[in-house]
Amino acid sequence: MEKDFEPLKARLRIICDRLDDDEQQYFRPLIDNFKGQTQEFQRIMRDLGKFGEKIGDGSTFKVCREVQHLFDDAHRKKS
């Protein structure tokens, strides 16, 4: 089950690498400890919004939508 979330976690790690050091120290444990619960994911999405333009080269909305799709895909596999 947890392996279903690996594509999501891999994408979040790429995003995390773009952040400042102090933001990485806060955000990386959220990714590493992520078990696929909706509550955890909502926190991650909220934080992505706070990081703003740092999370991608293009639209912040586009990056967030991509992350949401990865979460939804993993949840479908889990069911």
C-alpha positions as CSV (number, residue, x, y, z in Angstrom):
1,M,0.0,0.0,0.0
2,E,2.7,2.5,1.0
3,K,4.5,1.8,-2.3
4,D,1.5,3.2,-4.1
5,F,2.4,6.6,-2.7
6,E,6.1,6.5,-3.8
7,P,5.4,8.5,-7.0
8,L,3.8,11.2,-4.9
9,K,6.6,11.1,-2.4
10,A,9.2,11.3,-5.1
11,R,7.5,14.4,-6.6
12,L,7.3,16.0,-3.2
13,R,11.0,15.4,-2.6
14,I,11.8,17.2,-5.9
15,I,9.7,20.1,-4.7
16,C,11.4,20.0,-1.3
17,D,14.8,20.3,-2.9
18,R,13.8,23.7,-4.3
19,L,13.0,25.1,-0.8
20,D,15.2,27.0,1.6
21,D,17.2,25.0,4.1
22,D,14.9,25.8,7.0
23,E,11.8,25.0,5.0
24,Q,13.4,21.7,3.9
25,Q,14.1,20.8,7.6
26,Y,10.4,21.3,8.3
27,F,8.9,19.8,5.1
28,R,11.1,16.7,4.5
29,P,9.9,14.8,7.7
30,L,6.3,15.4,6.5
31,I,7.2,13.6,3.3
32,D,9.2,10.8,4.9
33,N,6.6,10.1,7.5
34,F,3.6,10.3,5.0
35,K,1.4,7.2,5.3
36,G,-1.3,8.2,2.8
37,Q,-3.9,9.6,5.2
38,T,-6.0,12.4,3.9
39,Q,-5.3,14.5,6.9
40,E,-1.5,14.3,6.3
41,F,-2.0,15.2,2.7
42,Q,-4.1,18.2,3.5
43,R,-1.3,19.5,5.7
44,I,1.2,19.0,2.9
45,M,-1.0,20.8,0.4
46,R,-1.5,23.7,2.8
47,D,2.2,24.0,3.2
48,L,2.8,23.9,-0.6
49,G,0.5,26.9,-0.9
50,K,2.6,28.7,1.7
51,F,5.8,28.0,-0.2
52,G,4.4,29.7,-3.2
53,E,6.5,30.1,-6.4
54,K,9.4,28.1,-4.9
55,I,7.6,24.8,-5.6
56,G,7.9,25.0,-9.4
57,D,9.0,26.9,-12.4
58,G,5.5,27.5,-13.7
59,S,2.2,27.9,-12.2
60,T,1.9,27.1,-8.5
61,F,-1.7,25.9,-9.2
62,K,-0.3,23.5,-11.9
63,V,2.2,21.9,-9.4
64,C,-0.5,21.6,-6.7
65,R,-2.9,20.0,-9.2
66,E,-0.2,17.5,-10.3
67,V,0.5,16.6,-6.7
68,Q,-3.3,16.2,-6.1
69,H,-3.6,13.8,-9.1
70,L,-0.7,11.7,-7.7
71,F,-2.4,11.4,-4.4
72,D,-5.8,10.5,-6.0
73,D,-4.1,7.9,-8.2
74,A,-2.4,6.3,-5.2
75,H,-5.7,6.3,-3.3
76,R,-7.5,4.5,-6.2
77,K,-4.8,1.8,-6.2
78,K,-5.2,1.4,-2.4
79,S,-9.0,0.9,-2.6
